[in-house]
Amino acid sequence: MQASGRLHLGNLMGALQNWVKLQDKYDCYYFVADWHALTTGYANPSAIKESTKDLLINFLAAGLDPDKCTIFIQSRVLEHAELHLLLSMITPLSWLERVPTYKEKQQELKDRDLSTYGFLGYPLLQTADIIIYRAKYVPVGVDQIPHLEVTREIARRFNYLYKEVFPEPEALLTEFPRVPGIDGRKMSKSYDNAIYLSESPKEVEQKLRTMMTDPARVKRTDPGEPELSPVFQLHKIFSSKEEQEEVAHGCRTAGIGCIDCKKILIKNVFKVMEPIWAKRNELINNADVLDDIVDKGTGKAKKEAEETMRLVREAMGLYLQ
Ligand code: ADP
């Protein structure tokens, strides 16, 4: 996860909760990609440190267990950079230029100058991040498939040119809910519509209370169409089937008002967030624990990465005899 902002409910429900499940089944490596944040955020690097801390706290608060998985910070395992450099020698420019997100993101972030070498190389750094652990699977959404295809091609090219070192990683595809933000668009830190895990119960309640509903339902007595309301989209993610039916029926018949409907949603969002808030508070007041966990995870990741780099240098003939 990139250190380019605070963690929000979309990241939690769309990615992090799935990571928590996977830690029981696989030997998982989860890290804060702070170098990646520089590819688009190089002009304001001071924000990265704060974001890194927020992500780490939330990883743990959401249930990642350092005894079950490896949690670390990308920039502390320098081998990622070495592999990125070596892979850059064998990667044709056209493979990177044709990745769809390259042009899309440049369009989206027009206010930044992204005609940089680092930004073009983003999928290559991501490749190094993955194959340095000789990973078999990467838990991603469909939007990441083109990136993973580049990763597979580069691993294949390395194996063909030098020696079979890397497995070709496969996507571990899961259906993720697409969490809407308070304005109905996809929840994203870029749209100013997100609910952050670091916000207080009061702030979260306030955001949900003032959230957009079916625009056609002006008066309390007007019937509404739940499918047109982002509040209902959140009910689908956070509320039970019975509650969803209750609010949908109440909305269509004007049996309940939008405030009542939101009260049920607030209760259910709080159910998910309360244990996270409690653990966040524990961790914020206990910085040493956080440091120890990251040190231990980084040490384990580094050992694995060093072993891969020994194989890589050997395969490329980079050791002096
Ligand atoms: P943002 O859109 O806020 O910049 P990122 O692109 O950093 O979020 O996403 C990090 C992870 O969270 C990715 O796995 C992404 O698919 C997931 N994610 C982000 N926003 C949402 C959302 N609204 N609903 C579901 N998953 C999301």
Boltz pocket constraint, residues with backbone or C-beta under 6 A from the ligand:
constraints:
  - pocket:
      binder: B
      contacts: [[A, 1], [A, 2], [A, 10], [A, 11], [A, 12], [A, 13], [A, 14], [A, 15], [A, 141], [A, 176], [A, 177], [A, 178], [A, 179], [A, 180], [A, 181], [A, 186], [A, 187], [A, 188], [A, 189], [A, 190]]
      max_distance: 6.0
